[in-house]
Amino acid sequence: MTGTSDVRRHLAWGVVVLATTAFVLDTIFTAAHRPLLSEATWADHGWPLSPLAGIGYAVMGALIVAQHPRHRLGWLLSAASLLSVTLAADAYSTWVLDGGGPGSHHWAHVAAWAGPLLGWPAFTAQIIVFLLAPDGRLLCRRWRWVVYVAAAGLALRTVGTFTIRPGEFVVGEDFGNRGISLPLLTVGWMLVATALIASVVSLVLRLRRAADDERLQLLWIASAAAMLALGVVCILAIPRIQGEEGTWLAALPLRIAQAAVPVCVAIAVLRHRLIAIDLVLNRALVFAFAAGLVAVGYVAVVVLVGLAVEGRTDGFWPSLVATAVVALAFQPLRRRVVRVADRLAFGAAAAPYEALAELSRRLGESPDPADLLPAVADAAGRAVHARHVRVRLHVPSGPDEVSDWPTESVEDKGERLDVPVVDRGELLGRVEVTMPPGRTVRPVGRRLLVDLAEQAALAFRSARLAAELTVEVERLARRTEELDDSRRRLISAGDAERSRLERAIDRRVAPYLAPLPDRLDRLAGPDADPTERAVVLTGLQVSLDSALVALREITRGVFPAQLSRSGLPTALASLVARAGESARLVVGESTTRQRFPARVEAAAYFCAAETTRDLDDPSVVVSVRADRLSLVVTGVDRGAMAIDDTRDRVEAAGGTLVVTTADGCTVVEAQLPVQAAASRSGPNAALVT
């Protein structure tokens, strides 16, 4: 595949060498016949612009083929460069036939005859360029008929040329008396002209539907087509105005257009640094329209005034009157001329404030704030013909809302413009506009964006209020769900605690109380021996003491009396002592004798009780920092810690709980308010028992 691409590139550059050789030969033949700077050389033969246009076609075609070996436009441009070979053949024929150059007249006629065989394919290739630009594809499959018409016209022109004897062919001669030559040539010319008109129509349709880079590409090609059309009009109209055929002034626009076509097409295809061609085209259209109106008005006024004054159309006073009238008449038309030129060059951006009207309509039809940002982004992007627009809405209570136009991501490398959206001095959001590479935002575009931001400010405020309300509703819904979960966990914890107490009493207290009825019956009997009674009473006392000890141990985990009597440090010391020899307690100096609200002490104690029960080698650290009571429990988690119940108790007292695990060590840190918790109220206050 690489070898085939290299062959194609070499072939394209070979065409460049051929076109350059033809230009050199054309220059030599033309200079030998007549002066190169003569008007006939410029007007009739088109030297040097026409042969240079052939080289331009070849070079630009080769550049396209070098990057895209299979691109059709590259090969069409290379084919169009055969025009330079045709010009060299014409120059040689004219030199020999009219200037007495070396060579026989027969071969001069043959050279002139062979010229159209290459010239018309080159011209047809130029037509197909306009049909396939800028991507080398037809607008749609239905436009294939244009290719067929152009091919048919070229075939008829070729057949018509072959019906003429090469030795008798003369450039520009009428072949009406040569049988079927003239009908074939005429029909072929008409078909090719039809294909040319259809190609221009296809180009206009593409331009109306295009956007972004494709529109810039088509504007380059459309500029070249417009220059060609202007050149044709000039070469037809100027001789009739001057009353003289073959002047350099009439031919100059067409020659320049021929040289500009390959350059514009290559820039469009390669898409390298597409400059603001729409601005250049806009200024050119304004100048062309203004010049045309002034010329038509001047001629009309001069003729009318001249005929009214002594039947003459010349003189100083008619000219002076015509100048004044045209100047006064053109001023009211100036805005219309500029608007038409803007519409042709900038498309939807030509009437910028239509974008504001469109934005108002869209906001009126869709009051949903969710549609606001996309509508503003779309209106701003289309109004200034931007590459990318990002609209940002600031939401203080949540993340900013953002909308991009276009929705797919693009590479932002062009000029950026940031327009704030402000209402009553408050920044509500931003409109961030990125232009295509090489383009800037015109002053009218900047004013448009500012007006658009001002118009959207009130809608932005409404959208922000709606967004804040949505955030608060979502937050309230989450909080409600958390409260429901917390309530369910507390109920489950209460049920679990009652079940635990029931099992603990049944396992640790009931065995001591079960024998008591029998022993009491033995004591109540009339035949009981005093010694036996003493033994039974001793057993009853031991059983009751053991039951009381077991009950005391069980009730310590529910709510130790020591906590309310002696305070949190003492209750924690007793709790840690029962946890085992490996358990440790560290109490800050300022915490040893300080008392806290009952709610805070209960939450801290139960937090320590729940965590030390499920941790191996627990360590408890209690301290007071500013107005916060800090309880840190560290140990190795056995995987059974009910952290949700603990968090509910701590948060109900107005505190926070953070659990971290690293390297197998679990750290539970509770922060409780020292004073605020005593006056805390709210939905969680009732959850603390």
C-alpha positions as CSV (number, residue, x, y, z in Angstrom):
1,M,0.0,0.0,0.0
2,T,2.9,2.4,0.8
3,G,4.4,1.6,-2.6
4,T,1.2,2.5,-4.4
5,S,1.0,5.8,-2.4
6,D,4.6,6.7,-3.4
7,V,3.8,6.0,-7.1
8,R,0.8,8.3,-6.9
9,R,2.9,11.1,-5.2
10,H,5.6,10.7,-7.8
11,L,3.0,10.9,-10.6
12,A,1.5,14.1,-9.1
13,W,4.9,15.8,-8.9
14,G,5.6,14.6,-12.4
15,V,2.6,16.6,-13.5
16,V,4.1,19.6,-11.8
17,V,7.3,19.1,-13.9
18,L,5.2,18.9,-17.0
19,A,3.3,22.1,-16.2
20,T,6.5,23.9,-15.5
21,T,8.0,22.8,-18.7
22,A,4.9,23.9,-20.6
23,F,5.2,27.3,-19.0
24,V,8.8,27.7,-20.0
25,L,8.0,26.7,-23.6
26,D,4.9,28.9,-23.6
27,T,7.1,31.9,-22.5
28,I,9.7,31.1,-25.2
29,F,7.1,30.8,-28.0
30,T,5.2,33.9,-26.9
31,A,8.4,36.0,-26.6
32,A,9.6,34.9,-30.0
33,H,6.3,36.0,-31.6
34,R,5.5,39.3,-29.8
35,P,6.7,41.4,-26.7
36,L,5.8,39.7,-23.5
37,L,4.5,43.0,-22.0
38,S,2.2,43.8,-24.9
39,E,-1.5,44.1,-24.4
40,A,-2.2,41.3,-26.9
41,T,0.0,39.0,-24.9
42,W,-1.9,39.7,-21.7
43,A,-5.4,39.9,-23.2
44,D,-5.4,37.3,-26.0
45,H,-3.1,34.7,-24.7
46,G,-3.2,35.4,-20.9
47,W,0.5,35.2,-20.3
48,P,1.8,35.0,-17.6
49,L,-1.2,34.5,-15.3
50,S,-2.9,31.7,-17.3
51,P,0.2,29.5,-17.6
52,L,1.0,30.2,-13.9
53,A,-2.5,29.1,-13.1
54,G,-1.7,25.8,-14.7
55,I,1.4,25.4,-12.5
56,G,-0.7,26.4,-9.5
57,Y,-3.2,23.6,-10.3
58,A,-0.4,21.1,-10.6
59,V,1.4,22.2,-7.4
60,M,-1.7,22.4,-5.2
61,G,-2.9,19.0,-6.6
62,A,0.5,17.5,-5.7
63,L,0.4,19.0,-2.2
64,I,-3.1,17.4,-1.6
65,V,-1.9,14.0,-3.1
66,A,1.2,14.1,-0.9
67,Q,-1.0,14.1,2.2
68,H,-4.0,12.2,0.8
69,P,-2.9,10.1,-2.1
70,R,-6.4,9.0,-3.0
71,H,-8.1,12.4,-2.6
72,R,-10.2,13.1,-5.8
73,L,-9.7,16.8,-5.7
74,G,-6.0,16.5,-5.7
75,W,-6.1,14.5,-8.9
76,L,-8.7,16.8,-10.4
77,L,-6.4,19.8,-9.8
78,S,-3.5,17.9,-11.4
79,A,-5.7,17.2,-14.4
80,A,-6.7,20.9,-14.6
81,S,-3.0,21.8,-14.9
82,L,-3.1,20.4,-18.5
83,L,-4.3,23.9,-19.4
84,S,-0.7,25.0,-19.4
85,V,0.1,22.4,-22.1
86,T,-2.8,23.6,-24.2
87,L,-1.5,27.2,-23.9
88,A,2.0,26.2,-25.0
89,A,0.6,24.4,-28.0
90,D,-1.5,27.5,-28.9
91,A,1.6,29.7,-28.5
92,Y,3.6,27.5,-30.8
93,S,0.9,27.3,-33.4
94,T,0.4,31.1,-33.4
95,W,4.1,31.7,-33.6
96,V,4.5,29.4,-36.6
97,L,1.4,30.4,-38.5
98,D,1.4,34.2,-37.8
99,G,5.0,35.0,-36.8
100,G,6.9,32.9,-39.2
101,G,8.4,30.6,-36.6
102,P,10.4,27.5,-37.4
103,G,8.5,24.4,-38.3
104,S,6.0,23.4,-40.9
105,H,2.5,24.8,-41.0
106,H,1.1,21.3,-41.0
107,W,2.6,20.6,-37.5
108,A,1.5,24.0,-36.3
109,H,-2.1,23.1,-37.2
110,V,-1.6,19.7,-35.5
111,A,-0.4,21.4,-32.4
112,A,-3.4,23.7,-32.4
113,W,-5.7,20.7,-33.0
114,A,-4.2,18.7,-30.1
115,G,-4.6,21.6,-27.7
116,P,-8.4,21.3,-27.1
117,L,-7.9,17.5,-26.6
118,L,-6.1,18.5,-23.3
119,G,-7.7,21.9,-22.6
120,W,-11.3,20.7,-22.4
121,P,-10.5,17.8,-20.0
122,A,-8.7,20.4,-17.9
123,F,-11.7,22.7,-17.9
124,T,-14.1,19.8,-17.1
125,A,-11.8,18.9,-14.2
126,Q,-12.2,22.4,-12.8
127,I,-16.0,22.0,-13.0
128,I,-15.9,18.7,-11.1
129,V,-13.8,20.4,-8.5
130,F,-16.7,22.7,-7.6
131,L,-19.0,19.7,-7.6
132,L,-17.0,17.6,-5.2
133,A,-15.4,20.2,-2.9
134,P,-14.4,20.2,-0.2
135,D,-14.3,16.4,0.8
136,G,-14.2,14.8,-2.7
137,R,-17.7,13.5,-2.5
138,L,-21.0,14.5,-4.1
139,L,-23.6,16.4,-2.2
140,C,-25.8,13.3,-2.5
141,R,-26.1,10.4,-5.0
142,R,-28.7,12.3,-7.0
143,W,-26.0,14.7,-8.2
144,R,-24.3,12.0,-10.2
145,W,-26.1,13.3,-13.3
146,V,-23.9,16.4,-13.3
147,V,-20.8,14.2,-13.7
148,Y,-22.5,12.3,-16.5
149,V,-23.5,15.5,-18.3
150,A,-20.0,16.9,-18.0
151,A,-18.5,13.6,-19.3
152,A,-21.0,13.6,-22.2
153,G,-20.1,17.1,-23.1
154,L,-16.4,16.4,-23.0
155,A,-17.0,13.3,-25.1
156,L,-18.9,15.3,-27.8
157,R,-16.2,18.0,-27.8
158,T,-13.6,15.3,-28.3
159,V,-15.5,13.6,-31.0
160,G,-16.1,16.9,-32.7
161,T,-12.4,17.7,-32.6
162,F,-11.6,14.3,-34.1
163,T,-14.0,15.0,-37.0
164,I,-11.7,17.9,-38.1
165,R,-8.5,17.1,-40.0
166,P,-5.5,18.0,-37.8
167,G,-3.7,19.6,-40.7
168,E,-6.5,22.1,-41.3
169,F,-7.3,23.1,-37.8
170,V,-7.0,26.8,-36.9
171,V,-7.8,28.2,-33.4
172,G,-11.0,30.2,-33.4
173,E,-12.1,29.3,-36.9
174,D,-15.8,28.6,-37.6
175,F,-16.4,25.0,-38.6
176,G,-19.9,25.4,-39.7
177,N,-19.1,24.2,-43.2
178,R,-17.3,21.1,-41.9
179,G,-20.3,18.6,-41.6
180,I,-21.1,17.5,-38.1
181,S,-18.2,19.2,-36.4
182,L,-20.1,22.4,-35.4
183,P,-23.2,20.5,-33.9
184,L,-21.0,18.2,-31.9
185,L,-18.8,21.0,-30.6
186,T,-21.8,23.2,-29.9
187,V,-23.8,20.5,-28.0
188,G,-20.7,19.5,-26.1
189,W,-20.1,23.1,-25.1
190,M,-23.7,23.4,-23.9
191,L,-23.5,20.3,-21.9
192,V,-20.3,21.3,-20.2
193,A,-21.9,24.7,-19.5
194,T,-24.9,23.0,-17.9
195,A,-22.6,21.0,-15.7
196,L,-20.8,24.2,-14.7
197,I,-24.0,25.8,-13.6
198,A,-25.1,22.7,-11.7
199,S,-21.8,22.6,-9.9
200,V,-22.2,26.1,-8.8
201,V,-25.7,25.3,-7.5
202,S,-24.4,22.3,-5.6
203,L,-21.7,24.5,-4.1
204,V,-24.3,27.1,-3.0
205,L,-26.4,24.3,-1.4
206,R,-23.4,22.9,0.5
207,L,-22.6,26.4,1.7
208,R,-26.1,26.9,3.1
209,R,-26.1,23.6,5.0
210,A,-22.5,23.8,6.2
211,A,-21.2,24.9,9.6
212,D,-17.9,25.4,11.4
213,D,-14.8,24.3,9.5
214,E,-16.8,23.0,6.6
215,R,-18.3,26.4,6.0
216,L,-14.9,28.0,6.1
217,Q,-13.7,25.5,3.5
218,L,-16.6,26.2,1.2
219,L,-16.2,29.9,1.6
220,W,-12.7,29.6,0.2
221,I,-14.0,27.6,-2.8
222,A,-17.0,29.9,-3.2
223,S,-14.7,32.9,-3.3
224,A,-12.8,31.3,-6.1
225,A,-16.0,30.6,-8.0
226,A,-17.3,34.1,-7.4
227,M,-14.0,35.5,-8.8
228,L,-14.3,33.3,-11.9
229,A,-17.9,34.5,-12.4
230,L,-16.8,38.1,-12.0
231,G,-13.9,37.5,-14.4
232,V,-16.3,36.2,-17.0
233,V,-18.7,39.1,-16.6
234,C,-15.8,41.6,-17.0
235,I,-14.4,39.9,-20.1
236,L,-17.9,40.1,-21.7
237,A,-19.0,43.5,-20.4
238,I,-15.9,45.7,-20.5
239,P,-15.2,45.4,-24.2
240,R,-18.8,46.5,-24.9
241,I,-18.4,49.4,-22.6
242,Q,-15.0,50.4,-24.1
243,G,-16.0,49.5,-27.6
244,E,-12.7,47.6,-28.0
245,E,-12.1,43.9,-28.0
246,G,-9.1,42.1,-26.4
247,T,-8.1,44.7,-23.8
248,W,-5.9,43.7,-20.8
249,L,-8.3,45.4,-18.4
250,A,-11.1,43.1,-19.5
251,A,-9.1,40.0,-19.2
252,L,-7.2,40.8,-16.0
253,P,-10.0,39.7,-13.5
254,L,-10.5,36.4,-15.2
255,R,-6.7,35.7,-15.3
256,I,-6.4,36.5,-11.6
257,A,-9.4,34.3,-10.8
258,Q,-7.8,31.4,-12.7
259,A,-4.7,31.7,-10.6
260,A,-6.6,32.0,-7.4
261,V,-8.8,28.9,-7.9
262,P,-6.2,26.2,-7.1
263,V,-4.9,28.1,-4.1
264,C,-8.3,28.5,-2.6
265,V,-9.2,24.8,-3.2
266,A,-6.0,23.6,-1.7
267,I,-6.4,25.7,1.4
268,A,-9.9,24.4,1.8
269,V,-8.9,20.7,1.4
270,L,-5.8,20.8,3.5
271,R,-7.6,22.9,6.2
272,H,-4.3,24.5,7.3
273,R,-4.8,27.7,9.3
274,L,-8.2,28.7,7.9
275,I,-8.1,32.4,8.3
276,A,-11.1,34.6,8.5
277,I,-12.1,34.2,4.9
278,D,-15.7,35.1,5.7
279,L,-14.4,38.6,6.8
280,V,-12.4,38.9,3.6
281,L,-15.3,37.8,1.5
282,N,-17.6,40.2,3.4
283,R,-15.5,43.2,2.6
284,A,-15.1,42.2,-1.0
285,L,-18.8,41.8,-1.4
286,V,-19.5,45.1,0.2
287,F,-17.0,46.7,-2.2
288,A,-18.4,44.9,-5.2
289,F,-22.0,45.8,-4.4
290,A,-21.2,49.4,-3.7
291,A,-19.1,49.7,-6.8
292,G,-21.8,48.2,-8.9
293,L,-24.5,50.4,-7.5
294,V,-22.4,53.5,-7.9
295,A,-21.5,52.6,-11.5
296,V,-25.0,51.8,-12.5
297,G,-26.3,55.0,-10.8
298,Y,-23.6,57.1,-12.2
299,V,-24.2,56.0,-15.8
300,A,-28.0,56.3,-15.4
301,V,-27.8,59.8,-14.0
302,V,-25.2,61.0,-16.5
303,V,-27.3,59.7,-19.4
304,L,-30.6,61.1,-18.1
305,V,-29.2,64.4,-17.1
306,G,-27.2,64.7,-20.3
307,L,-30.2,64.0,-22.4
308,A,-32.2,66.5,-20.5
309,V,-29.6,69.2,-20.8
310,E,-29.1,70.0,-24.5
311,G,-29.3,66.3,-25.5
312,R,-25.7,65.7,-24.5
313,T,-24.3,62.9,-22.3
314,D,-20.9,64.4,-21.5
315,G,-19.6,67.5,-19.9
316,F,-18.6,68.7,-16.5
317,W,-21.9,69.7,-15.0
318,P,-23.7,66.5,-15.8
319,S,-20.9,64.6,-14.2
320,L,-20.9,66.8,-11.1
321,V,-24.7,66.4,-10.8
322,A,-24.4,62.6,-11.3
323,T,-21.8,62.3,-8.6
324,A,-23.8,64.3,-6.1
325,V,-27.0,62.3,-6.8
326,V,-25.3,59.0,-6.6
327,A,-23.6,59.9,-3.3
328,L,-27.0,61.0,-1.8
329,A,-28.9,58.0,-3.2
330,F,-26.3,55.4,-2.0
331,Q,-26.4,56.4,1.7
332,P,-29.9,54.9,2.4
333,L,-28.9,51.8,0.6
334,R,-25.6,51.4,2.5
335,R,-27.1,49.4,5.4
336,R,-29.0,47.1,3.1
337,V,-25.8,46.5,1.0
338,V,-23.8,45.7,4.2
339,R,-26.6,43.4,5.5
340,V,-26.8,41.5,2.2
341,A,-23.0,41.1,2.2
342,D,-23.1,39.9,5.8
343,R,-25.8,37.4,5.0
344,L,-23.8,35.9,2.1
345,A,-20.5,35.9,4.0
346,F,-21.5,35.0,7.6
347,G,-24.7,33.1,7.2
348,A,-26.7,33.0,10.4
349,A,-24.2,35.3,12.1
350,A,-25.0,38.1,9.6
351,A,-28.1,39.1,11.5
352,P,-26.8,38.8,15.0
353,Y,-29.8,40.1,16.9
354,E,-32.0,37.5,15.2
355,A,-30.1,35.1,17.5
356,L,-31.5,37.1,20.5
357,A,-35.0,36.9,19.1
358,E,-34.5,33.1,18.6
359,L,-33.3,32.8,22.1
360,S,-36.3,34.6,23.5
361,R,-38.6,32.4,21.5
362,R,-36.9,29.2,22.7
363,L,-37.1,30.3,26.3
364,G,-40.7,31.2,25.9
365,E,-41.6,27.9,24.4
366,S,-39.6,25.9,27.0
367,P,-39.8,27.4,30.5
368,D,-38.0,24.4,31.9
369,P,-34.7,25.7,33.4
370,A,-32.9,22.6,32.2
371,D,-33.3,23.9,28.7
372,L,-31.8,27.3,29.5
373,L,-28.1,26.6,29.3
374,P,-28.3,24.5,26.0
375,A,-30.4,27.3,24.4
376,V,-28.0,30.0,25.4
377,A,-25.0,28.0,24.3
378,D,-26.6,27.2,20.9
379,A,-27.7,30.9,20.4
380,A,-24.2,32.2,21.2
381,G,-22.4,29.7,19.1
382,R,-24.5,30.2,16.0
383,A,-24.6,34.0,16.4
384,V,-20.8,34.5,16.4
385,H,-20.0,31.3,14.4
386,A,-17.9,29.9,17.3
387,R,-16.1,26.6,17.4
388,H,-17.1,25.8,21.0
389,V,-19.3,27.5,23.6
390,R,-19.6,26.6,27.3
391,V,-22.3,28.1,29.5
392,R,-21.8,27.8,33.2
393,L,-24.4,28.5,35.9
394,H,-23.1,29.1,39.4
395,V,-25.0,27.2,42.1
396,P,-23.8,28.3,45.6
397,S,-25.4,25.2,47.4
398,G,-24.0,22.7,44.9
399,P,-21.8,22.1,41.9
400,D,-22.0,24.4,38.9
401,E,-24.3,23.4,36.1
402,V,-22.5,23.3,32.7
403,S,-23.7,23.0,29.1
404,D,-21.5,22.7,26.0
405,W,-22.2,23.5,22.3
406,P,-21.6,21.5,20.3
407,T,-22.3,18.6,22.7
408,E,-19.3,16.5,21.4
409,S,-15.9,17.5,22.6
410,V,-13.7,19.6,20.4
411,E,-10.1,20.8,20.7
412,D,-10.1,24.4,22.0
413,K,-7.1,26.2,20.4
414,G,-8.7,29.4,19.1
415,E,-9.3,32.8,20.8
416,R,-11.4,32.6,23.9
417,L,-13.9,35.2,25.2
418,D,-15.4,35.1,28.6
419,V,-18.7,37.0,29.0
420,P,-20.1,37.2,32.6
421,V,-23.8,36.9,33.2
422,V,-24.6,39.5,35.9
423,D,-27.9,40.5,37.5
424,R,-28.2,43.3,40.0
425,G,-24.5,43.2,40.6
426,E,-24.4,39.5,41.3
427,L,-22.4,37.1,39.1
428,L,-24.8,34.3,38.1
429,G,-22.7,32.5,35.5
430,R,-20.5,32.8,32.4
431,V,-20.6,32.3,28.7
432,E,-17.2,31.0,27.5
433,V,-16.8,31.3,23.7
434,T,-13.9,29.7,21.8
435,M,-13.4,30.8,18.1
436,P,-11.9,28.6,15.3
437,P,-8.2,28.9,14.8
438,G,-7.2,32.1,13.1
439,R,-10.5,33.9,13.8
440,T,-11.5,36.6,16.3
441,V,-14.8,37.8,17.7
442,R,-15.7,40.9,15.8
443,P,-16.9,44.0,17.7
444,V,-20.5,43.4,16.6
445,G,-20.1,39.8,17.9
446,R,-18.8,41.1,21.3
447,R,-21.8,43.4,21.6
448,L,-24.1,40.6,20.7
449,L,-22.7,38.3,23.4
450,V,-23.0,41.0,26.0
451,D,-26.6,41.7,25.0
452,L,-27.3,37.9,25.0
453,A,-25.9,37.7,28.5
454,E,-28.0,40.6,29.7
455,Q,-31.1,39.1,28.2
456,A,-30.5,35.7,29.8
457,A,-29.6,37.1,33.3
458,L,-33.2,36.9,34.6
459,A,-33.6,33.4,33.3
460,F,-30.2,32.5,34.9
461,R,-31.5,33.7,38.3
462,S,-34.7,31.7,37.9
463,A,-32.6,28.7,36.9
464,R,-30.3,29.1,39.8
465,L,-33.2,29.3,42.3
466,A,-34.7,26.2,40.7
467,A,-31.3,24.4,40.9
468,E,-30.9,25.4,44.6
469,L,-34.4,24.2,45.3
470,T,-33.6,20.9,43.7
471,V,-30.4,20.6,45.7
472,E,-32.3,21.4,49.0
473,V,-35.1,18.9,48.1
474,E,-32.5,16.2,47.4
475,R,-30.7,17.0,50.6
476,L,-33.9,16.9,52.6
477,A,-34.8,13.6,50.9
478,R,-31.5,12.1,51.9
479,R,-31.8,13.5,55.4
480,T,-35.3,12.0,55.7
481,E,-34.0,8.7,54.5
482,E,-31.1,8.8,57.0
483,L,-33.6,9.5,59.8
484,D,-35.7,6.6,58.7
485,D,-32.7,4.4,58.7
486,S,-31.6,5.7,62.0
487,R,-35.0,5.1,63.5
488,R,-35.1,1.6,62.2
489,R,-31.6,0.9,63.5
490,L,-32.6,2.2,67.0
491,I,-35.7,0.0,67.1
492,S,-33.6,-3.0,66.0
493,A,-31.0,-2.1,68.6
494,G,-33.6,-1.9,71.3
495,D,-35.1,-5.3,70.3
496,A,-31.6,-6.7,70.2
497,E,-30.7,-5.3,73.6
498,R,-33.9,-6.7,75.2
499,S,-33.1,-10.1,73.7
500,R,-29.6,-9.9,75.0
501,L,-30.8,-9.0,78.5
502,E,-33.3,-11.9,78.3
503,R,-30.6,-14.4,77.3
504,A,-28.1,-13.0,79.9
505,I,-30.6,-13.3,82.7
506,D,-31.7,-16.7,81.6
507,R,-28.0,-17.9,81.4
508,R,-26.4,-16.1,84.4
509,V,-29.2,-15.3,86.9
510,A,-31.9,-17.9,86.5
511,P,-29.6,-20.9,87.5
512,Y,-29.2,-19.3,90.9
513,L,-32.9,-18.6,91.4
514,A,-34.3,-21.9,90.1
515,P,-33.5,-24.0,93.3
516,L,-35.0,-21.4,95.7
517,P,-38.6,-22.6,95.7
518,D,-37.6,-26.2,96.7
519,R,-35.3,-24.9,99.4
520,L,-37.9,-22.6,100.8
521,D,-40.4,-25.5,100.9
522,R,-37.8,-27.5,102.9
523,L,-37.4,-24.6,105.4
524,A,-41.2,-24.2,105.8
525,G,-41.7,-27.9,106.7
526,P,-42.5,-28.6,110.5
527,D,-40.1,-31.5,110.6
528,A,-37.1,-29.6,109.3
529,D,-33.9,-30.1,111.3
530,P,-32.3,-27.0,112.7
531,T,-28.9,-28.0,111.4
532,E,-30.4,-28.7,108.0
533,R,-32.2,-25.3,108.1
534,A,-28.9,-23.6,108.7
535,V,-27.3,-25.3,105.8
536,V,-30.3,-24.5,103.5
537,L,-30.2,-20.9,104.6
538,T,-26.5,-20.6,103.9
539,G,-27.1,-22.0,100.4
540,L,-30.0,-19.6,99.8
541,Q,-27.8,-16.7,100.8
542,V,-25.1,-17.8,98.5
543,S,-27.5,-18.2,95.6
544,L,-29.1,-14.8,96.2
545,D,-25.7,-13.1,96.4
546,S,-24.6,-14.8,93.2
547,A,-27.8,-13.7,91.5
548,L,-27.4,-10.2,92.6
549,V,-23.8,-10.1,91.4
550,A,-24.9,-11.4,88.0
551,L,-27.7,-8.9,87.8
552,R,-25.3,-6.1,88.8
553,E,-22.9,-7.1,86.0
554,I,-25.6,-7.3,83.4
555,T,-27.2,-3.9,84.3
556,R,-23.8,-2.2,84.2
557,G,-23.9,-2.5,80.3
558,V,-27.4,-0.9,80.2
559,F,-26.8,2.3,82.2
560,P,-24.3,2.2,85.0
561,A,-25.3,4.0,88.1
562,Q,-21.6,4.9,88.5
563,L,-21.9,7.1,85.4
564,S,-24.5,9.4,86.8
565,R,-23.0,9.3,90.3
566,S,-19.2,9.6,89.7
567,G,-18.9,10.9,86.1
568,L,-17.6,9.8,82.8
569,P,-13.9,9.1,83.7
570,T,-14.8,6.8,86.6
571,A,-17.4,4.9,84.6
572,L,-14.9,4.5,81.7
573,A,-12.2,3.2,84.2
574,S,-14.6,0.5,85.4
575,L,-15.6,-0.4,81.8
576,V,-11.9,-0.7,80.7
577,A,-11.1,-2.7,83.8
578,R,-13.7,-5.3,82.8
579,A,-12.4,-5.4,79.2
580,G,-9.3,-7.2,80.2
581,E,-5.7,-6.7,81.2
582,S,-4.7,-5.5,77.7
583,A,-7.2,-2.6,77.7
584,R,-5.9,0.9,78.5
585,L,-7.5,4.2,79.5
586,V,-5.9,7.6,79.1
587,V,-7.8,10.6,80.6
588,G,-6.7,14.2,80.0
589,E,-5.9,16.3,83.1
590,S,-8.7,18.8,82.4
591,T,-11.2,15.9,82.0
592,T,-10.6,14.0,85.3
593,R,-12.9,16.0,87.5
594,Q,-15.0,17.7,84.9
595,R,-18.7,16.9,84.4
596,F,-20.5,17.1,81.2
597,P,-24.2,17.1,80.2
598,A,-25.9,13.8,80.9
599,R,-26.6,13.4,77.2
600,V,-23.0,13.8,76.2
601,E,-21.7,11.5,79.0
602,A,-24.2,8.8,78.0
603,A,-23.3,9.0,74.3
604,A,-19.5,8.9,75.1
605,Y,-19.9,6.0,77.5
606,F,-22.1,3.9,75.1
607,C,-19.7,4.6,72.3
608,A,-16.8,3.3,74.3
609,A,-18.8,0.3,75.6
610,E,-19.9,-0.7,72.1
611,T,-16.5,-0.4,70.5
612,T,-14.4,-1.9,73.3
613,R,-16.7,-5.0,73.2
614,D,-15.8,-5.6,69.5
615,L,-12.1,-4.7,69.6
616,D,-9.1,-6.6,70.7
617,D,-6.6,-4.8,72.9
618,P,-8.7,-1.7,73.1
619,S,-7.2,1.7,74.1
620,V,-9.5,4.6,75.2
621,V,-8.3,8.2,75.2
622,V,-10.6,11.0,76.6
623,S,-9.7,14.7,76.4
624,V,-11.4,18.1,76.0
625,R,-10.3,20.4,73.2
626,A,-11.9,23.9,73.3
627,D,-15.6,23.2,73.4
628,R,-15.5,19.6,72.2
629,L,-15.2,16.3,74.1
630,S,-12.9,13.9,72.2
631,L,-13.2,10.2,72.7
632,V,-10.7,8.0,70.7
633,V,-10.9,4.2,70.9
634,T,-8.2,2.2,69.1
635,G,-7.9,-1.6,68.7
636,V,-8.0,-4.6,66.3
637,D,-11.5,-5.0,64.9
638,R,-12.9,-8.6,65.0
639,G,-15.3,-7.8,62.2
640,A,-18.5,-7.5,64.3
641,M,-18.6,-3.8,65.2
642,A,-22.1,-2.3,64.9
643,I,-20.8,1.2,63.9
644,D,-24.2,2.5,62.6
645,D,-25.8,2.2,66.0
646,T,-22.9,3.9,67.6
647,R,-23.0,6.7,65.0
648,D,-26.7,7.2,65.6
649,R,-26.1,7.7,69.4
650,V,-23.3,10.2,68.8
651,E,-25.1,12.2,66.1
652,A,-28.2,12.4,68.2
653,A,-26.1,14.1,70.9
654,G,-24.9,16.7,68.3
655,G,-21.5,15.0,67.7
656,T,-19.7,13.4,64.9
657,L,-18.1,10.0,64.5
658,V,-15.2,9.1,62.2
659,V,-13.9,5.5,61.7
660,T,-10.6,4.8,60.0
661,T,-8.7,1.5,59.5
662,A,-5.1,1.2,58.5
663,D,-2.7,-1.8,58.8
664,G,-5.3,-3.9,60.7
665,C,-5.8,-1.2,63.3
666,T,-9.2,0.5,63.7
667,V,-9.6,4.0,65.2
668,V,-13.0,5.3,66.2
669,E,-13.0,9.0,67.0
670,A,-16.1,10.7,68.5
671,Q,-16.3,14.5,68.9
672,L,-19.1,15.7,71.2
673,P,-20.1,19.3,72.1
674,V,-19.5,20.2,75.7
675,Q,-22.1,22.9,76.1
676,A,-24.3,23.0,72.9
677,A,-25.5,19.5,73.3
678,A,-27.2,20.4,76.6
679,S,-29.6,22.7,74.7
680,R,-29.9,20.7,71.5
681,S,-33.3,20.1,70.0
682,G,-34.5,18.6,66.8
683,P,-35.7,15.3,65.4
684,N,-32.8,13.4,66.8
685,A,-33.1,14.7,70.4
686,A,-35.7,12.2,71.3
687,L,-33.5,9.4,70.2
688,V,-31.2,9.8,73.2
689,T,-32.3,7.8,76.2
